[in-house]
Amino acid sequence: MNGSQGGARTSPEVVVTGMWPAAATDISHLVAAGERAGAIVEALSDLVTVISRDGRILEVLGPAGDEESCRVRPGMAIEELVPGDVAVELKAMIAEVLAGNGPRIHTLELPGTSKPREGATSSHPAEGQRWFDVRMASSGTDEVTVVVRDDTERRRAHDTLRRSQQFFVALAATAPCGIIEVDGDGRARYANPQAEEFLEIFALLDGSWLRTIEAEDRVAAATEALVASAEHRDFVVEFRAHPAARSTDDDRVMWLRAQGRPVYTGDELTSFVASLTDISELKAAQAELDRLATHDALTGLPTRRLLEDRLSVALARRLASSHGVAVLFCDLDGFKAVNDQLGHAAGDELLVTVASRICGVMRPGDTTARFGGDEFVIVLDDIVSADAAAKVAERIIAAVVEPIMLHAGEARVGMSIGVAFDSGSSSEELLGRADAAMYLAKQQGKGRWVVG
């Protein structure tokens, strides 16, 4: 009797031969191995069969309840299961395996036997077509064990992925915008032809293409991309690039807009993907609109609005200087006669020439503006006195009085100038005093300057 407190222990299974227990053989390990093998077969999703040398099904081992298993029954010939040419291939494999040439692996392609999937299109490979991986090994002198795995869905998925990759590669290659992928260190992993043209990315992995971007813009763009990655959102940045900076002395600048998205593997940032659009023409148009808002369309000089801004800045800066600010209010003498005699086109041509002559005698830091009609106003920043401003007025009068050759003929005009010097007035007061002094100069005979 067993004296332990646990459950009864099963005695090992034995086979008794003859009359003596000493001849008994312990086969429990064989039974256990068989049970494990059976469990493995039942757990497989593959069809496992035993086939004779002549191609007849001897046994179907699994999987239980599988559609293919139910169709494959012992006693069937393989010609009943597959087309004749496929049966010939399988019998040839059986012969090779039984001849001692080792296990064999083969892929069988079967013609369409099932209905197309709902919603399938003609662009997809034949929906009824099926593929099977067949693995065969000898299990006796006249039989082989065959494992059949349906590989149809994997192949269809692979085909769908391949066609999707081909589509996106073609799309990226022909896209009118640049497409680029960079890692967190700025090394380019991919650039389509348009991106290569924009940035001249010759060495995709060294990151040197970043040098084509203006340093200030490069820092701003990198900062925005990193913030976007931390917040898991898309980003849009604009930057200036020098496409030919790496290969020539060409100093042209291209404006690019990058619309990007961080890419993650799990929670780890792996790269950034962005589209690049050339917005150089847009930026040029915006700059031209800004210029037209602050510069005269005919002469290119600043308008009254920009001059008043610059005068306010000069007066504010004067507080930190021992010098003052002067305003010269200039009005052409005889301009109406040129318009009446030679026409308005000649008048416009004359105004452009006068503007050029005035700018030719001014200091680089001074501002010359067209107030409208034939009036020009000049701001002399950081000038020592009214006498110094008057000397500038004399140079302007001398430059303007010279004959001007126009397409319609020769023209002669003069200039009357009002000078206002200040070390403490407002911009409005200073402009008003210069305007009043100009009218006084005209009353005194024109072609002269008057300090107001």
Helices and strands as residue ranges (DSSP letters): E 14-15, G 21-23, E 25-26, H 28-43, E 47-52, E 57-62, H 67-71, G 78-80, H 84-98, E 104-110, E 130-138, E 143-150, H 152-174, E 178-182, E 188-191, H 193-199, G 208-212, H 215-231, E 235-241, E 254-265, E 268-278, H 280-294, H 304-318, E 324-333, H 335-342, H 344-360, E 367-372, E 375-383, H 386-401, E 404-406, E 409-411, E 414-422, H 427-443, E 449-451
